[in-house]
Amino acid sequence: MPGRCDLALTDVLLPGGRVTDLSLSGGQVVHTGARLSADEVINCRGKIVLPAAVDMHVHMRGREQSHKEDWESGSQSALAGGVTVVVDQPNTIPPLVTPGAFTRRVSEAEEKSACHFAINAGYTADCDLRALWERGAMAFGELFAAPSSYGDALNPGELAEVLGSVASIGGLCTIHAEEVMAGLDSDLSVHNALRSPAGESRAVQWIKKQNLSSCRLHFCHMSTLDSVTNTGDSTFEVTPHHLFLSLEDFDPLDARGKVNPPLRSEVERRKILSAWERIDVLASDHAPHTLKEKSVPFETAPSGIPGVETMVPLALMFCRERKIPVTSLVEKTSWKPSDILGIPRAGFSAGNRADFALYGRTASPVRADQLHSRAGWTPFEGMKAIFPDTVIMGGKVVFHKGVFTHGNPSWIPGRGYIGPAPINNGADTAQP
């Protein structure tokens, strides 16, 4: 244990009720107890101190889509919401299905990201999965069982092939499970019917049956209780918009509520919200589009909403209102995602990653003009949330009262990475 540390957090209320100090150095917690001598000290009395979140599902856009988000704006939005690690999805333009495209995406993020990041790889029938795995893909997917914005559906043969190939290298597949019926996608109610709750539930069952190779599966953005039940022993995530919004909250023609899977009825929303304790992961599916893009006729408007900055603040408010222990929130936003991905946990014990978010006790309404995404709007406008005052990443303050300070963000490659300077990621992602 060093005699001096970089940063000390004092009077930290731990989830079990104990109050202690945390000493941080070298990007880790080095001591829990009476603080060591420190270059900087932050008193946390009266604060809610949470291990920072890992958002397993974001779309950071960039390149020709930079008008709606890029790595700089998206990662700052993450930090301002208490998220220090994001996992970017591969349905970019161009899609991440070649080693060259994947490497360029990593370089783009390394240049601009303010937070830690991992990147998933995509799949096409002729792509080299092993080469992408060795290049540093954290996982494969989200793989689409139904078409979505910038993502094409896989047929049964392609799905079986990718599951078998990923299983053979010990990787993880993340799955977008939906059925899509034919019809004019004319409003939110029709959108919900064409991508129905029953169809999503059947898609989960069908995908499980295709998984003859026992590939590790993680189901993205489950939106119904039946779907959650059908995931079985696979892990799954639920988004804040499926937990806290229903299609009745929007005018039927308001494409700001258009997302895949769709917002469900209030009855369906209450059902999945009742399953809070069963949820493995809370992930945002941060998929920003501009208001201009959302203001075209409903059937041509893109699906997707921004959400990385509001995910934890909204969920923290929910926990406070329902008197749910914050450990439940930490499990879903920080610890379980870290375990699934095979990255070190942020936490209160020596050796844990020194990533924390410090929250006040006062709630405030969500306001788009105070958020950092280039989308410029939020479907949660006016809802009560508790935002962090201070965010610490790698033992350094990177956000404080609206001001960002450059930290040491890093790329977190997957376990298959064999590059010239591998980053330490010792977890075995082949294990359940």
N, C-alpha and C positions, 0 to 999 in steps of 0.2 A: 504494500500500500504506500503510495507516494506521500511525502510530508506536506506537499502543497498541490493544489488543484487549480484548474482553469476557472471553474464556476461552482459556486455552492448555492443550493436552494435550501432555505431554512424554513422551519415551521410548516413542513409539508404534511398535510393530512392524508395518510395512506388509506386505501379502501377499507381496511379492517378497523379503522378508528384510531390507530396510533399516529402520533405526531412526531416527526423526526426531521433530520437534515439529510440532504443528498449532496455528495461531493462528486463533481464531474471532471474528468480529465481524459485527454486522448480520444475523445469521442465516446467514452463509456462512463457508466456509473462506477466509481472506484471505491466508494464507501457509503454505507447507510448507517447513520448514527450522528453523534456530535460532529459538526462540520470540521473539515480540515481548513488550514489556511488557504485562502483563495484570492485570485486576482480580481474576482467580481463576486458579489453576494446579492442574491435576490430574496427578499422576504416574501414568503407565500402565505402568510397568515390571512385567512378569509378567502383564499383562492381555491378553486377546484383545479388540482394538478393531475393531468391525465397523460399517460404515454401517448405520444403523437400517433396519428392514424396512418394506416397503409391503405390507400384506395386501389383495389385490385382492378378497377375498370374505368379507364379514362380514354378519351379520344382527344389528343392534344393538337390535332389538325396541323397547321404549319404549311410551308411552301405555298402552292396556289390557293390554299384555304386559310392563309394567314389573316385575312380580313375578319374571320370569325374567331380565331384563336391561334396562338403559336406557343412555343415552349416557354417563352418569357412570361407572357400574360397568364397562361394556364397554370404554370408552376407557382407564380405569385398568388394566384387565386387559391391554389391548394394550401400554401403556407398560411394564408390569412384565415383559412378554415381549420387549422390545426392538423393538416396532413403534411407529412414530411417525406413520404414515399408514394409514388404513383406508378401504376403499370399501364403502359400505353398499348392500345390495341392495333392490330396490323392492317385493318381495312382503310389504309391511308391512300393517298394518290401520289405516286403509284403504290400498289399493295406490297407488303413486305413478304415476298415469296421467293426472293433470290438473296444470296449472301451479300451482293453489292448493295441492293436496296436496303437491307437490314443495317449494314455498316454505315451507310449514309444517314439513316435515321438516328443511329447512336451518336454520330458526330454532330448532327443538328442539335440533339438534346444536350450533349456535352457543352456545346457552345453557349446555349441560352438558358438551360433549366436552372431554376433557383432551388429546387429540391432534389432529393435522391430519386432515381427512376430506374425502372426495368422496362423491357420492351418484349412483347410477344411476337411470334412469327405467324404468318398466314400459311395457307395451303392451296395449291392447285395440283392437278393431276400429274404435271410434269416437274414439280419442284423437288429439290433435294432436301428432305427433312433433316437428315443427319448433318449436312453442311450448315444448315441454319442453327441447329442445336449446338454444334461446335463453335459457331460464330457468336453465341451468347444469348440465344432466345430463352426467355424465362419460362415460357409455356407456348403452346400452339393454340391459336384462337384468340378472340372468340370465333369458333367455327360455326357457320350458319346452316341450320337445318331448314331455314326459310329465308327468302331474300329480305334485306333491310338496306338502309341507306349505306351506299358504298360497300355492300357485302352481298355476294352471290351465294345461293343455296347449293349445298353439296347433294348429289344424288346418293342413293343407298350404297352403291359400289364404292364411290369416293370416300364416304364416311367410314365404311368398314376398313378401307385401305389405310386411311390416315390414323385411325385408332390402333390398328395393328402395328403400323410403323412407329408411332410414338411410344407404344407399349414396349417395343423391342429395344428402344434406347433409354427407357426409364423416365420418360417425360410426362407432362401433364397436358390434357386437352381441356380447354374451356369452351363451353357449348352454348350457343344461342338456339333455344328450342321453341319453335312455333310451327303451327300449320297456317297456311294462308289460302283462303277460299277466293275464287274469282268473283269480281264485282267491282262497281265503281266506289272508290274510297271517298265518300262524299262528305262525311262529318264524323265527329268523335264516336257517336253511337255505332255507326256503320263500321268504322275502323275497329272498334272493339268486337263487333260481330264477325268481321272477316278474319281477324286474328283472335279467335275466341278463347276464353278460359279453358273450355273442354279440349280445344285443339292443342293448346300448350301442354296440357296434362298428358294427352296422347303422345305428343312429340317426345316428351321425357321418357315415357315407357318404351317408345319405339327405339330411341337412341340407346337406352340401356340394353335392349335386346340385340342391337347391332354390335355391342361391345364384347364380342366373343374372346377378345385377347386380354380382357381385364385391364384395359388402360385406365389410368387414374383420370376421373372425370370431375370437372367443376362446372355446375350449371349456373349460367349468368342470369341475372335479373328475373328471378321467379316472381310471378305476379298473382298466383292463385294458391290457395291452401292445398288443393288437390295436387298441383304440381310439386309443391314442397314435399308432400307425402310420398310421391312417386320417385323422388330422387334416391330413396333408399340409403345406402351407405356412401353415396357420393356426396361431396360438399356442394354447397350452393350459396348464392348471394341474393339479397333483396335490396331494392333501391329505396331511398327516401320518398321518391315520387309515388311509388306503388304503396308505400305505407301510409303516407300522409295526404295524398291527393286522390280524388276520384273524378270520373268524367263529368259528373254533375257539377263540379266546381267551375266549369268553363262553359261559355257559350258553345253550342254544338259545332259551329263553324270556326272556332278559334283554334288555329293550328299551333298555337303555343302549347296546347295540351296534347299534341300529336307526338307519340313516341312508340317505339317497338321494344317489347310488347306494349300494348295500349294501356292507358289508364283504364281501370276497371270500374264497375259500379260501386256505389257506396257500400252495398251489402258485401260484395266481394272484398273490398278494401278492409272492412272490419274483420272479415274472416282471417285474412293473412296477418293483420295487425295482432290478432289474438294469439298468433303463433310466435310471438316475439322470442320467447325462450328457446324455440327450436331453430331459430335462424343461425346459420354458421357465420355469415359475413354480411356486413352492411357495406355496399359499394355504390358509388354515385352514378355510374354509366354517364359520366360527364360528356355530353355530345353537343357542343355549342353550334347554333346557327344564328344568324343575325335576324333582327326583327323584319328587315326587308325580305329576307328569304322565307320567313314564316308568314308573310302577309300576302302571298300569292293565293290563288284559289286552293281550297283545302286539299283536293285530290293530287295536286302537284307539289304541295309544300313538303319539305323534307321532314323526316321523323328525327326526334332527338331534342334534348333540353340540357342546359348547363346545370351543374349541381355539385361540383367538388368542394366549393367554398361553403356551401350551406349544409352539407351532409352531417357533420358532427354537431354543429350548433343547433340544428333542428332536433336531432336525436337526443342531445343533452337536455333540451327543454322538455321533450317527451318523457325522458326518464325522471326528471324532477316532478313533472305533473302527476305521473303515475306512481311515484315513490319507488321506482325501480333502481336497485343499486347501480352505481356507476361502473362497477366491475363488469356488469353485463354488457354495457356499451363498450368498454375497453376490450373485452373478449371479441366482440364482433367487428370492431374497427381497427384493432391493432394486433392483438396476440394471435387470433386464429388466422387472419390473412398472412402474417409472418410465418406461421407454422406451415401453412399450405404451400407457400412459395419457397420455404427453406431459407429464410433470412433471419438474422438475429432479432430477437424481440427487443423492443424498447420497454423499459420498466424500471422498477424501484430497487432491484438487487444489483450487487456488484457484478460487473461483467455485462450487464444489459446495455443496449444501445442508448445513448444519452439524448434521446429525442423526446421532448415534452411540450405540451401546450397548457398554458395557464389561463384559466377562465375566471371571470368575475362571477358574482352571484346575481347580477341584474340582467334581465332579458330585454331585448330591443326588437323592434319589427325589422324584418328583412326588407332591405331597400336596394333595388338594382343599382342606383347611383352610388352606392357605397361598396359594391362588389368590384372585383378586379378582372373578370372575364371580359373579353372583347365582344361577347354576345350582346352585352348591354341590357339584358333583361333577365328576369327569373320567374318561374311559375309559382314561386313561394312568396311573392310580393305581399308584405304586410303581416306574414305569419311571425309569431314570436320565436326567437332563437337566442342562444347565448354564445356569443362569439369570443374567441380568445383575445386577451390583451397582449400576450407575449407568447412567442413560439421559439423553442430551442431545438436546434438540429446539430448533432455531433458535438454537443456540449457548448454550443455558441448561440447567442441570441441572434436570430435571423429576421424576426418580426416583432415590433413593439409599438403598440398604439398607432398603427397605420403606416409605420416606417419600416422599410425593408433594409436589412444589412446583409451584404454578401457573405455567405458561409462557405462551406466546402462540399457542395453537392457532388454526388458520384453516381456513376452507372453501376447497377447491380446486375451482373450477368447471371444466367442460369447455370445449373450445375455442369452442363455439357461443355462449357466454354474452355477452349484450349488455346486462347490467344497468347501473344508473347508476354503479356504482363497480367496474368489472371488476378482478379480481385477475389479475396478470400470469401467463399460461400460454401461452407463445409457441410451444409445439411444435405441429406440424401433425399432428393425429390422423387426417387423411385418408391419410397415408402409411403404407406397411407397415413 
